[in-house]
């Protein structure tokens, strides 16, 4: 295995210092170092590379992130496809903008406190034990809340991404081939991520849900690409109109049902409480309103009971109830009162 040392950097950088310069002065001028796929297993002290901006160390065997404390001008760090299990020793890299850590053994996204300039974080395809999923430390997410614009968390067995709602400036989220299940959870997230314009979720179970694409387009005004397919204005406007029409029908149906319930309630109370029916008396030939409740009270108290019973026969009572329901008409009633 090979350690990344200043000596190795000097040999591979073809540095030719001037007579008045030494090696240390020449190392200060280096801005890019590329030791990808070189069997590097450890990083030695490279603090003399004070102006280093970009460091390529992908496809190696590095297990620990060390000795980068003094490379404070580093903006791009490529450490994908190594043997790293813990994100550490990066808090001094205040200018770091892009961090690539895909294809390692990282189980928790942590150790990113203080990296307030980080714009891109790539942690896809972590080699985790069966059944485990990638987790997020809230403190690291809080530190990245305002800076992070691109996040790649694909192929990490993730089933919940609600914690990402804190990333207020996120505009590109890549989360393909995970275990996201519920459209409602995504709708809630998109309501928070107001600047997200590109979302990739291919390979998640949620993509097979009915109206999955339609629902996400409707909930997010900023989204322009979903699963690699552009969202055109015509598509969004059609869905907006469709939803407005559907909502209007729901409101109309609800109002109609409410009015119907009120009407039924009124009729029920009218019939049950008041007990009012028109009764036709052959002697008079004109209708008279009789309150059943009054009849009942009179019968119960014995007041005027004989008079009511003489006027209201069983047949007439039946005819009166039919009149209330529109079955027995006034004309039919009058016909019964005419002399033979």
C-alpha positions in Angstrom: 0.0 0.0 0.0 1.0 3.6 -0.5 0.9 6.7 1.7 0.2 10.1 0.2 3.3 12.1 1.2 4.9 15.4 0.2 7.7 13.5 -1.4 5.3 11.5 -3.5 3.5 14.7 -4.5 6.8 16.3 -5.5 7.9 13.4 -7.6 4.6 13.1 -9.5 4.1 16.8 -10.0 7.3 17.3 -12.0 8.1 20.3 -9.9 11.2 22.2 -11.1 11.8 24.9 -8.6 13.9 27.8 -9.7 17.4 28.3 -8.2 16.1 30.9 -5.8 13.2 28.6 -4.6 13.1 25.5 -2.5 10.7 22.6 -2.6 8.5 24.1 0.1 7.9 27.2 -1.9 7.1 25.2 -5.0 4.6 23.1 -3.1 2.7 26.2 -2.1 1.9 26.8 -5.8 0.1 23.5 -6.3 -3.6 23.9 -6.7 -4.6 20.4 -8.0 -3.4 16.9 -6.9 -4.6 13.8 -8.6 -3.8 10.4 -7.0 -6.9 8.5 -7.9 -6.6 4.7 -8.3 -3.0 4.6 -7.0 -3.4 2.2 -4.0 -3.3 5.0 -1.5 -4.3 3.8 1.9 -3.5 6.8 4.1 -3.0 10.5 3.8 0.2 11.9 5.3 0.9 15.5 6.3 0.5 17.7 3.2 0.2 21.0 5.1 2.8 22.6 2.9 0.3 22.5 0.0 -1.4 25.6 1.4 -3.0 26.7 -1.9 -4.4 23.3 -2.8 -8.0 23.6 -4.2 -8.8 20.2 -5.7 -7.7 16.8 -4.3 -8.6 13.6 -6.3 -8.2 10.5 -4.1 -11.1 8.3 -5.4 -10.7 4.5 -6.1 -8.1 3.9 -3.4 -8.0 2.1 0.0 -8.3 5.0 2.4 -10.0 4.1 5.6 -9.6 7.4 7.6 -9.8 11.0 6.6 -6.7 12.5 8.1 -4.1 15.3 7.8 -6.3 17.7 5.8 -6.7 20.2 8.6 -4.2 22.7 7.1 -5.4 22.5 3.5 -7.8 25.3 4.3 -8.2 26.5 0.7 -9.5 23.1 -0.5 -12.8 23.5 -2.4 -13.2 20.1 -4.0 -12.5 16.7 -2.3 -13.0 13.4 -4.1 -12.9 10.4 -1.8 -15.5 8.0 -3.4 -14.9 4.3 -3.6 -12.6 4.0 -0.6 -13.0 2.2 2.7 -14.1 5.2 4.8 -16.7 4.4 7.5 -16.8 7.7 9.3 -16.8 11.3 8.1 -14.3 13.1 10.2 -11.6 15.8 10.4 -13.2 18.1 7.9 -14.5 20.9 10.1 -11.5 23.2 9.3 -12.2 23.1 5.6 -14.3 26.3 5.6 -14.1 26.8 1.8 -15.1 23.3 0.8 -17.8 23.4 -1.9 -18.0 19.9 -3.2 -17.5 16.6 -1.3 -17.7 13.2 -2.9 -18.0 10.2 -0.6 -20.0 7.7 -2.6 -19.1 4.0 -2.5 -17.7 3.8 1.0 -19.0 2.3 4.3 -20.6 5.4 5.8 -23.7 4.7 7.9 -24.4 8.2 9.2 -24.0 11.6 7.5 -22.2 13.5 10.3 -19.1 15.5 11.0 -20.0 18.3 8.6 -20.5 21.0 11.1 -18.9 24.3 10.1 -18.9 23.5 6.4 -21.2 26.4 5.6 -19.9 26.8 2.0 -20.6 23.2 1.0 -22.9 23.2 -2.1 -22.7 19.6 -3.2 -22.7 16.4 -1.2 -22.5 13.0 -2.8 -22.9 9.9 -0.5 -24.5 7.4 -2.9 -24.1 3.6 -2.8 -22.7 3.1 0.7 -21.8 -0.5 1.3 -24.0 -1.1 4.4 -24.8 -4.3 6.2 -28.1 -6.0 5.0 -31.1 -4.3 6.5 -29.3 -1.0 7.5 -30.0 2.3 5.9 -28.2 5.6 5.7 -29.0 8.1 8.5 -28.6 11.8 8.9 -27.2 13.7 11.9 -29.5 16.7 12.5 -26.5 18.9 13.5 -24.8 18.3 10.1 -28.1 19.0 8.3 -28.5 22.2 10.3 -25.0 23.4 9.2 -25.8 22.7 5.6 -29.3 24.2 5.7 -28.5 27.4 3.8 -25.6 26.3 1.5 -26.4 22.8 0.2 -27.9 22.9 -3.3 -27.2 19.3 -4.6 -27.5 16.1 -2.6 -27.0 12.5 -3.9 -28.3 9.8 -1.5 -29.1 7.1 -4.1 -28.9 3.3 -3.3 -28.8 3.6 0.5 -32.0 1.7 1.5 -33.5 5.0 2.7 -37.3 4.9 3.5 -37.7 8.3 5.0 -36.3 11.7 3.9 -38.5 14.1 5.9 -35.3 15.3 7.8 -34.2 16.9 4.5 -36.9 19.6 4.8 -34.4 21.8 6.6 -32.2 22.2 3.4 -34.0 25.3 2.3 -31.8 26.0 -0.7 -31.7 22.5 -2.1 -32.4 22.5 -5.8 -31.3 19.0 -6.9 -32.1 15.9 -5.0 -31.0 12.5 -6.3 -32.5 9.6 -4.3 -32.9 6.7 -6.8 -33.1 3.1 -5.9 -34.1 3.5 -2.3 -37.2 2.4 -0.3 -39.4 5.5 -0.4 -43.1 4.3 -0.2 -45.5 7.2 0.4 -46.5 10.0 -2.0 -47.9 12.0 1.0 -44.5 12.1 2.6 -43.0 13.5 -0.6 -45.8 16.1 -0.9 -45.0 17.3 2.6 -41.3 17.5 1.8 -41.9 19.4 -1.5 -44.0 21.9 0.4 -40.9 22.8 2.4 -38.2 22.7 -0.4 -39.4 25.7 -2.3 -36.3 25.9 -4.5 -36.1 22.3 -5.6 -36.2 22.2 -9.4 -34.9 18.7 -10.1 -35.9 15.5 -8.4 -34.8 11.9 -9.2 -36.6 9.1 -7.5 -36.5 6.3 -10.1 -36.4 2.8 -8.6 -38.4 3.6 -5.5 -41.7 1.8 -4.7 -43.5 5.2 -4.5 -43.0 5.7 -8.3 -45.5 2.9 -8.9 -48.3 4.6 -6.9 -51.3 6.0 -8.8 -51.1 9.6 -9.8 -47.5 9.8 -8.3 -46.2 12.2 -11.0 -49.4 14.3 -11.1 -49.5 14.8 -7.4 -45.8 15.9 -7.1 -46.2 18.3 -10.0 -49.3 19.9 -8.4 -47.7 20.3 -5.0 -44.4 21.9 -6.3 -44.4 25.1 -8.4 -40.6 25.1 -8.6 -40.1 21.5 -9.9 -38.9 21.5 -13.5 -37.6 17.9 -13.9 -39.0 14.7 -12.3 -37.2 11.4 -12.8 -35.3 12.7 -15.8 -38.4 14.0 -17.6 -39.1 17.6 -18.1 -42.3 19.1 -16.6 -43.7 21.3 -19.4 -46.0 24.3 -18.7 -48.8 22.7 -20.6 -48.7 19.6 -18.5 -48.7 21.6 -15.2 -51.5 23.9 -16.4 -53.6 20.9 -17.4 -53.2 19.3 -14.0 -54.0 22.6 -12.2 -57.2 23.0 -14.2 -58.1 19.3 -13.7 -57.7 19.7 -9.9 -59.7 22.9 -9.8 -62.6 21.2 -11.6 -62.4 18.2 -9.3 -62.3 20.4 -6.2 -65.3 22.4 -7.5 -67.3 19.2 -8.0 -66.5 18.1 -4.4 -67.6 21.4 -3.0 -70.8 21.4 -5.0 -71.6 17.8 -3.9 -70.9 18.6 -0.3 -73.1 21.6 -0.4 -75.9 19.6 -2.1 -75.7 16.9 0.5 -75.7 19.5 3.3 -78.9 21.1 1.9 -80.5 17.8 1.5 -79.8 16.9 5.1 -81.2 20.2 6.3 -84.3 19.7 4.3 -84.9 16.2 5.6 -84.2 17.4 9.1 -86.8 20.2 8.7 -89.5 17.9 7.3 -88.8 15.4 10.1 -89.1 18.0 12.8 -92.3 19.4 11.1 -94.0 16.1 11.0 -92.8 14.8 14.4 -93.0 17.9 16.5 -96.0 19.9 15.2 -98.3 17.1 13.9 -100.3 19.5 11.7 -102.7 18.1 9.1 -105.7 19.6 7.3 -109.0 17.9 8.1 -112.2 18.3 6.0 -115.5 18.3 7.8 -118.6 17.3 5.8 -120.8 19.7 7.8 -118.7 22.7 6.8 -117.0 21.8 3.5 -113.9 23.8 4.4 -110.6 22.6 5.7 -109.7 23.1 9.3 -106.2 22.7 10.8 -106.1 20.2 13.7 -103.0 19.9 15.8 -102.5 16.2 16.7 -100.5 17.3 19.8 -103.5 19.4 20.9 -105.8 16.4 20.3 -103.5 14.3 22.4 -103.4 16.9 25.2 -107.2 17.2 25.2 -107.7 13.5 25.3 -105.2 13.2 28.1 -106.7 15.9 30.2 -110.3 15.0 29.3 -111.1 18.6 28.1 -113.4 18.7 25.1 -112.7 15.0 24.4 -116.3 14.2 23.4 -116.5 17.1 20.9 -113.2 16.1 19.2 -114.2 12.4 18.9 -117.5 13.4 17.4 -115.9 15.6 14.7 -112.9 13.4 13.9 -113.8 9.9 12.9 -111.2 7.2 12.1 -111.9 7.5 8.4 -111.4 11.2 8.4 -108.2 10.9 10.4 -106.8 8.5 7.7 -107.8 11.0 4.9 -106.2 13.8 6.8 -102.8 12.0 6.9 -103.1 11.3 3.2 -103.7 15.0 2.5 -100.5 15.9 4.3 -98.5 13.7 1.9 -100.2 15.0 -1.2 -102.2 11.8 -1.9 -105.7 12.9 -0.9 -106.5 16.2 -2.6 -108.9 18.9 -1.6 -111.1 18.1 -4.6 -111.5 14.5 -3.5 -112.3 15.6 0.0 -115.0 18.1 -1.2 -116.5 15.3 -3.4 -117.1 13.2 -0.4 -119.0 16.0 1.3 -121.6 16.5 -1.6 -125.1 15.1 -0.8 -126.1 12.0 -2.8 
